[in-house]
């Protein structure tokens, strides 16, 4: 393992980023501001991240030769999405420093491991059961009650790979759709609102935490993030403490986004974690002392972390699919900060960009 936990990479070093999406793009832009250079590894052509980076490798995430060559050209490696194969992360970590480490990836790319890890560390999650076969499902639905949600453990995002089960009749159709994957059944939570917290942790184990933000979803896709979140001090403290505990227990170097449900009694339940910049952290680009992307670059290169205070309230609005057509309106609004991802093809549900709207309160 190349992971020298305290190694520092100075400006001028090359950051290898696994993944070519918008999170990689905005990380590469922040890296450039700090004098770092980026090499993107992706399996697609003309990706948002490759458009703004010095070097790009286009190859399969399992191409050992291409991965080895890529590692030779960079100083430190990170990833902008969780679904790179664990074997790839292990290989890369033997060749160069990989931050966050493969052990963090292993937990965060599997819903059941993530929940087990949370519980072991005293963090509350929705009641759940790992589902290995159809025979597990009916007793699990009986135990958790309806409604409940059947989810794939891997490769789920933006509501993909999950089905709500409202009654016993819906067990078989749900199984038919998702069988073949590792699955988890969760109790359906009647939450008051959804929030998230982003924590940064550096090579010296110092942490900085952004305040909780409120997330509104449409069709399971994040639509709007409101900062500050309309939550009590008790909820803020619980959410912050829980997020810091998770980052410390993972021995994270990098960023951790923690998605949570806020309950009627002001308590919080963890939904899922992501060890990377997160859509709900985009507000920081225009509303915080340090953007989450700059913070991510600081953390993985071993630099000190920036301050995370809010400098002005922001509402972040995702531009999903045809919403990109509204961009001309935002060009005429001095309170609208426009961030577009350079994606040529508009598809329903595709994140094309986002707008950070500076609000009064
Ligand atoms: P996830 O992919 O787990 O982040 O789920 C996407 C969205 O589905 C969440 O942000 C919630 O709005 C909703 N959701 C997921 N799990 C549950 C649950 N157990 N109970 C209620 N809503 C859920």
Boltz pocket constraint, residues with backbone or C-beta under 6 A from the ligand:
constraints:
  - pocket:
      binder: B
      contacts: [[A, 126], [A, 149], [A, 156], [A, 157], [A, 158], [A, 159], [A, 160], [A, 186], [A, 187], [A, 188], [A, 189], [A, 190], [A, 194], [A, 217], [A, 220], [A, 259], [A, 271], [A, 272]]
      max_distance: 6.0
